[in-house]
Amino acid sequence: MRFFLNARRDVEIVNFDILTYAGNPESLADVAHDPRYCLIRGDITDRTAVDKLFQLGLDAVIHFAAETHVDRSIEDASPFLKTNIFGTQCLLEAARPFPNIRLVHISTDEVYGSAPREAAFKEEAPLDPRSPYAASKASAEHFVTAYANTYGVSAVILRCTNNFRPFQFPEKLIPLMIANATENKPLPIYGDGLQERDWLFVEDYCRAIAIALEKAECGSIYNVSCGVSQPNLKIVRTILQVLGKPDSLIQYVQDRPGHDRRYALDSSKIQRELGWRPLVSFEDGIRKTIEWYRANSEWLDHARSGEYRNYYERHYDRRSETFRS
């Protein structure tokens, strides 16, 4: 939202959000009073509420709404089925009478499963989701494609690698590691920490979404990635180095079930067809992100004091200051 409000003076944005544990209105405090921005609290699975949105004269819909944390999907998959699958179908039904409204569906690289060594998935690769979260996103994708083919919904799918940014809820890897390292708390690393991920700074992804809104053909699917996979352990050590903290804060914990070893996407299609390419290096992006969290400790404290704290403290032993595996 912030990206589009800054990039386009003629844009008006309606933010439809149920504001779950990860939804923090403080994250948009700087745009809350912008007359071009409106927050409507609502549930994507509420068909009546979603239908009302489409009566507002929308030109486009960017479908971010989802449960996204893999660990939570392993503990209880039901919210992921409700929001990610039924919620998507509810949105698609509401879109059916409006074939001129462009719908950009935000998906994930996790729908492909684990990538072989030295290989990167192209858009035509078969989907092989390995976690309940990934399965819910793959299923949602199939509904989007089906509604585009059957009913003419003007939909585009973007499959992106891991994003990182300021304002990211501190259950994700990078903000969690920054927060813990800043407070000299242990940094839990699953398994051996050599799981590889491709990290994309959020501004680059926002540009990809904007280009897809304007240029992509109905029914298109695009991978969006930086094209450089790095082990989680290297990411964590980079954060410690930037913060001037010791590697001794790293704590290895039992790997989670079904943990994909490597994600890698080939984004040559979107670069070739739409002219997008990443502009922010990981090194520049991570420094911007760390600087933001260090300068916004109050925001981080508020985020950590809610459900996030309850979730992680089930695995945290205060006496030993370690995470239980």
C-alpha positions as CSV (number, residue, x, y, z in Angstrom):
1,M,0.0,0.0,0.0
2,R,2.7,2.4,1.0
3,F,4.5,1.7,-2.3
4,F,1.5,2.4,-4.5
5,L,0.5,5.5,-2.5
6,N,4.0,6.9,-3.0
7,A,4.4,5.8,-6.6
8,R,1.0,7.0,-7.9
9,R,-0.7,10.2,-6.9
10,D,-3.9,9.2,-8.6
11,V,-4.3,5.9,-6.8
12,E,-7.0,5.1,-4.1
13,I,-6.6,2.0,-2.0
14,V,-9.1,0.1,0.1
15,N,-7.3,-2.2,2.6
16,F,-9.7,-5.1,3.5
17,D,-8.1,-6.9,6.5
18,I,-9.4,-9.0,9.4
19,L,-6.4,-7.9,11.5
20,T,-5.4,-11.2,13.0
21,Y,-2.4,-11.6,15.4
22,A,-0.1,-10.5,12.6
23,G,-2.1,-7.4,11.5
24,N,-0.9,-4.3,13.2
25,P,-2.5,-1.0,12.3
26,E,0.6,0.8,13.6
27,S,2.4,-0.4,10.5
28,L,0.3,2.0,8.4
29,A,0.1,4.9,10.8
30,D,2.0,7.1,8.4
31,V,-0.7,6.7,5.7
32,A,-3.8,6.2,8.0
33,H,-4.9,9.8,7.4
34,D,-4.2,9.9,3.7
35,P,-7.5,10.6,2.0
36,R,-6.6,8.1,-0.7
37,Y,-6.4,5.2,1.8
38,C,-9.2,3.4,3.6
39,L,-9.1,0.5,6.0
40,I,-12.1,-1.8,6.2
41,R,-11.9,-4.5,8.8
42,G,-13.5,-7.7,7.4
43,D,-13.0,-11.4,6.8
44,I,-12.2,-12.7,3.3
45,T,-14.4,-15.7,4.0
46,D,-17.4,-13.4,4.6
47,R,-19.1,-13.4,1.2
48,T,-21.5,-10.6,2.0
49,A,-18.6,-8.3,3.1
50,V,-16.5,-9.3,0.1
51,D,-19.4,-8.6,-2.3
52,K,-19.8,-5.1,-0.8
53,L,-16.1,-4.4,-1.7
54,F,-16.8,-5.1,-5.4
55,Q,-19.6,-2.6,-5.3
56,L,-17.1,0.2,-4.6
57,G,-16.0,0.6,-8.2
58,L,-12.7,-1.2,-8.0
59,D,-10.2,-1.3,-10.9
60,A,-8.0,-4.1,-9.4
61,V,-7.6,-6.4,-6.5
62,I,-4.3,-7.6,-5.1
63,H,-5.1,-10.8,-3.1
64,F,-2.6,-10.9,-0.2
65,A,-5.0,-12.3,2.4
66,A,-3.6,-15.6,3.8
67,E,-2.3,-17.5,6.8
68,T,1.4,-17.7,6.0
69,H,3.5,-19.2,8.8
70,V,4.5,-22.7,8.0
71,D,5.0,-23.7,11.7
72,R,1.5,-22.7,12.5
73,S,0.1,-24.8,9.7
74,I,1.9,-27.8,11.1
75,E,0.3,-27.2,14.5
76,D,-3.2,-26.7,13.1
77,A,-4.0,-26.6,9.3
78,S,-7.7,-25.7,9.7
79,P,-7.2,-21.8,9.6
80,F,-5.1,-22.3,6.4
81,L,-7.9,-24.2,4.7
82,K,-10.4,-21.6,5.7
83,T,-8.5,-18.5,4.8
84,N,-6.3,-19.6,2.0
85,I,-8.6,-21.9,0.1
86,F,-12.2,-21.0,1.0
87,G,-11.3,-17.3,1.3
88,T,-9.8,-17.3,-2.2
89,Q,-12.9,-19.1,-3.6
90,C,-15.1,-16.5,-1.9
91,L,-13.1,-13.7,-3.5
92,L,-13.3,-15.3,-6.9
93,E,-17.1,-15.7,-6.7
94,A,-17.4,-12.1,-5.8
95,A,-15.2,-11.2,-8.8
96,R,-17.2,-13.3,-11.3
97,P,-19.6,-10.5,-12.3
98,F,-16.7,-8.1,-12.9
99,P,-14.5,-9.4,-15.7
100,N,-12.8,-6.0,-16.1
101,I,-11.4,-6.0,-12.6
102,R,-7.8,-7.3,-12.7
103,L,-7.1,-9.8,-9.9
104,V,-3.4,-10.4,-8.9
105,H,-3.2,-13.5,-6.7
106,I,-0.1,-13.6,-4.4
107,S,1.3,-17.1,-4.2
108,T,4.6,-18.5,-3.1
109,D,7.6,-20.5,-4.2
110,E,6.6,-23.2,-1.7
111,V,4.0,-24.6,-4.0
112,Y,6.8,-26.2,-6.0
113,G,8.3,-28.1,-3.0
114,S,12.1,-28.5,-2.6
115,A,14.3,-27.6,-5.6
116,P,17.1,-29.9,-6.7
117,R,20.6,-28.8,-6.2
118,E,21.8,-26.2,-8.9
119,A,18.3,-26.1,-10.4
120,A,15.6,-23.4,-10.4
121,F,11.9,-24.0,-11.0
122,K,10.2,-22.5,-14.0
123,E,6.5,-21.7,-14.1
124,E,5.6,-24.9,-16.0
125,A,7.1,-27.1,-13.3
126,P,4.6,-29.4,-11.5
127,L,3.4,-28.3,-8.1
128,D,4.6,-30.4,-5.2
129,P,3.6,-28.7,-1.9
130,R,5.2,-30.3,1.2
131,S,3.5,-28.5,4.1
132,P,-0.1,-27.7,5.0
133,Y,0.6,-24.1,4.2
134,A,2.1,-24.8,0.8
135,A,-0.8,-27.2,0.0
136,S,-3.3,-24.5,0.8
137,K,-1.6,-22.0,-1.5
138,A,-1.3,-24.6,-4.3
139,S,-5.0,-25.4,-4.0
140,A,-5.9,-21.6,-4.0
141,E,-3.8,-21.3,-7.2
142,H,-5.9,-24.0,-8.9
143,F,-9.1,-22.2,-8.0
144,V,-7.7,-19.0,-9.5
145,T,-6.8,-20.7,-12.7
146,A,-10.1,-22.5,-12.8
147,Y,-12.1,-19.3,-12.4
148,A,-10.0,-17.6,-15.1
149,N,-10.6,-20.4,-17.5
150,T,-14.2,-21.2,-16.6
151,Y,-15.7,-17.8,-15.8
152,G,-13.3,-15.3,-17.4
153,V,-12.0,-13.8,-14.1
154,S,-9.1,-11.5,-15.1
155,A,-6.5,-13.2,-12.9
156,V,-2.7,-13.3,-12.8
157,I,-0.7,-15.4,-10.4
158,L,2.7,-14.3,-8.9
159,R,4.9,-16.9,-7.2
160,C,7.5,-15.1,-5.2
161,T,10.5,-16.1,-3.1
162,N,10.9,-15.1,0.5
163,N,10.3,-11.4,1.1
164,F,12.0,-9.3,3.8
165,R,11.4,-5.8,4.9
166,P,10.6,-3.3,7.6
167,F,7.2,-3.8,9.4
168,Q,7.4,-7.6,9.0
169,F,5.8,-9.5,11.8
170,P,8.5,-11.0,14.0
171,E,7.7,-14.6,13.6
172,K,9.4,-14.7,10.2
173,L,13.1,-15.6,10.1
174,I,14.8,-12.2,9.5
175,P,12.8,-10.0,11.9
176,L,12.9,-12.7,14.6
177,M,16.6,-13.0,14.3
178,I,17.0,-9.2,14.4
179,A,14.8,-8.9,17.4
180,N,16.4,-11.7,19.4
181,A,20.0,-10.6,18.5
182,T,19.2,-7.0,19.5
183,E,18.1,-8.3,23.0
184,N,21.0,-10.8,23.2
185,K,18.6,-13.7,23.2
186,P,19.3,-17.1,21.5
187,L,18.6,-17.3,17.8
188,P,16.9,-20.7,17.0
189,I,18.0,-22.4,13.8
190,Y,16.2,-25.4,12.5
191,G,18.4,-28.5,11.9
192,D,21.8,-27.7,10.5
193,G,20.7,-24.3,9.2
194,L,21.7,-25.1,5.6
195,Q,18.2,-24.9,4.1
196,E,18.5,-22.5,1.2
197,R,16.2,-19.6,0.4
198,D,16.1,-16.8,-2.1
199,W,15.5,-13.5,-0.4
200,L,13.8,-10.5,-2.3
201,F,13.5,-7.1,-0.8
202,V,9.9,-6.0,-0.6
203,E,10.2,-2.9,-2.9
204,D,11.3,-5.1,-5.7
205,Y,8.3,-7.3,-5.2
206,C,6.0,-4.3,-5.1
207,R,7.3,-3.2,-8.5
208,A,6.6,-6.7,-9.9
209,I,3.0,-6.5,-8.7
210,A,2.6,-3.0,-10.2
211,I,3.9,-4.2,-13.6
212,A,1.7,-7.3,-13.5
213,L,-1.3,-5.2,-12.8
214,E,-0.7,-3.1,-15.9
215,K,1.0,-5.5,-18.4
216,A,0.3,-9.1,-17.6
217,E,-2.2,-11.1,-19.7
218,C,-5.1,-12.8,-18.1
219,G,-4.2,-16.3,-16.9
220,S,-0.5,-15.6,-16.7
221,I,1.8,-17.0,-14.0
222,Y,5.1,-15.5,-13.1
223,N,7.9,-16.4,-10.8
224,V,9.5,-13.4,-9.0
225,S,12.9,-13.9,-7.5
226,C,16.3,-12.4,-6.9
227,G,17.9,-15.5,-8.3
228,V,20.4,-16.1,-5.5
229,S,19.7,-18.8,-2.9
230,Q,21.5,-18.6,0.4
231,P,21.6,-20.9,3.5
232,N,19.6,-19.7,6.5
233,L,22.7,-20.0,8.6
234,K,24.5,-17.5,6.4
235,I,21.5,-15.1,6.6
236,V,21.6,-15.3,10.4
237,R,25.4,-14.8,10.6
238,T,25.1,-11.7,8.3
239,I,22.5,-10.2,10.7
240,L,24.8,-10.9,13.7
241,Q,27.7,-9.4,11.9
242,V,25.8,-6.2,11.0
243,L,24.6,-5.9,14.6
244,G,28.0,-6.6,16.0
245,K,26.8,-9.7,17.9
246,P,28.6,-13.0,18.5
247,D,27.8,-16.3,16.6
248,S,27.4,-17.9,20.1
249,L,23.8,-16.6,20.1
250,I,22.9,-19.2,17.5
251,Q,21.1,-22.2,18.9
252,Y,20.4,-25.2,16.7
253,V,17.0,-26.8,17.4
254,Q,15.2,-29.9,16.0
255,D,14.2,-29.4,12.4
256,R,10.5,-29.0,11.7
257,P,8.6,-31.8,9.9
258,G,8.6,-31.7,6.1
259,H,11.1,-28.8,6.0
260,D,11.9,-28.1,2.3
261,R,15.7,-28.1,1.8
262,R,15.9,-25.5,-1.0
263,Y,13.8,-23.0,-2.8
264,A,14.9,-21.6,-6.1
265,L,12.9,-19.8,-8.8
266,D,13.8,-18.9,-12.4
267,S,12.3,-15.4,-13.0
268,S,13.5,-15.0,-16.6
269,K,9.9,-15.0,-17.8
270,I,8.8,-11.9,-16.0
271,Q,12.1,-10.2,-16.9
272,R,11.6,-11.1,-20.6
273,E,7.9,-10.4,-21.0
274,L,7.2,-7.6,-18.5
275,G,10.7,-6.0,-18.2
276,W,11.0,-6.5,-14.4
277,R,14.2,-7.2,-12.6
278,P,15.4,-6.9,-9.0
279,L,17.1,-3.6,-8.2
280,V,17.9,-4.0,-4.4
281,S,20.8,-6.3,-3.5
282,F,20.4,-8.5,-0.4
283,E,23.2,-6.7,1.3
284,D,21.5,-3.3,0.9
285,G,18.1,-4.6,1.7
286,I,19.2,-6.3,4.9
287,R,21.0,-3.2,6.2
288,K,17.9,-1.1,5.5
289,T,15.8,-3.7,7.3
290,I,18.1,-3.9,10.4
291,E,18.3,-0.1,10.6
292,W,14.5,0.2,10.6
293,Y,14.0,-2.4,13.4
294,R,16.7,-0.7,15.5
295,A,15.1,2.6,15.0
296,N,11.6,1.3,15.7
297,S,11.9,-0.7,18.9
298,E,8.5,0.5,20.1
299,W,6.8,-1.0,17.1
300,L,8.7,-4.2,17.6
301,D,7.8,-4.3,21.3
302,H,4.1,-4.0,20.6
303,A,4.3,-6.7,17.9
304,R,6.2,-9.1,20.3
305,S,3.9,-8.5,23.2
306,G,0.9,-10.1,21.5
307,E,0.2,-13.5,20.1
308,Y,3.7,-13.8,18.7
309,R,5.1,-13.9,22.3
310,N,2.5,-16.6,23.3
311,Y,3.4,-18.7,20.3
312,Y,7.1,-18.7,20.8
313,E,7.2,-18.9,24.5
314,R,5.6,-22.3,24.4
315,H,9.0,-23.4,23.1
316,Y,11.2,-21.1,25.2
317,D,12.7,-22.0,28.5
318,R,13.3,-18.8,30.5
319,R,15.6,-20.5,33.1
320,S,18.1,-21.8,30.5
321,E,17.3,-19.1,27.9
322,T,17.1,-21.7,25.2
323,F,14.4,-22.9,22.8
324,R,13.0,-26.4,23.5
325,S,13.2,-28.6,20.5
